Structures are given as structure tokens and as C-alpha cells.
Amino acid sequence: MILFLIRLVDIVTRLFILLIFVHVILAYFMSPFHPIRMRIDRIVEPLLAPIRRVIPSVGMFDFSPLVLILGVQILGMLVNVLLSSLL
């Protein structure tokens, strides 16, 4: 059961990181009012907004997705370490 949870956390972490990448790519090519982009924005933007308040954009570069990806990876690793300690 613990191994299943570890694998599930790993899959969810990877999918969320992929979703962040898709969010960044679509921001360059798709209208903000497109239904697909609006759905992805509803998931990702609430997590990016607090990061943007702490780390503002530098020129035209927004580093908040990178910080969010690192945070998701660290959180996923911490949860997996905690779950592994239960084995």
C-alpha cells in the first residue's frame, strides 16, 4: 500500500509539473480566453500568484513557474521520503 502511495505521489508530481509547462507554453501562443487555457489557468494561477508577489518579474521574464516547479518537486520528494520511512 505504501509503495502504491509513493508511486501515486510521483505521478501526481510529474503531471502537475507538466501542467505548469503547458501553462507557460500556452501563455505565448493561445488567447487568455480560450477554454483550455482558462481551465489550466484556474489550476495553476492560484499557486503562481503568491510567488509573483514575493518574486516580481525581471523585465519580461517571469520566474514564478520555475519556483513553483522547484517547490512541487521538493514537496513531492519530502512526501515520498516520509512515506518511505513508514516501510
Buried (B, 14 or more C-beta within 10 A) or exposed (E): EEEEBBEEBBEEBEEBBEBBEBBBEBBEEEEEEEEEBEEBBEEBEEBBEEBBEEEEEEEEEBEBBBBBBEEBBEEBEEBBEEBEEEE
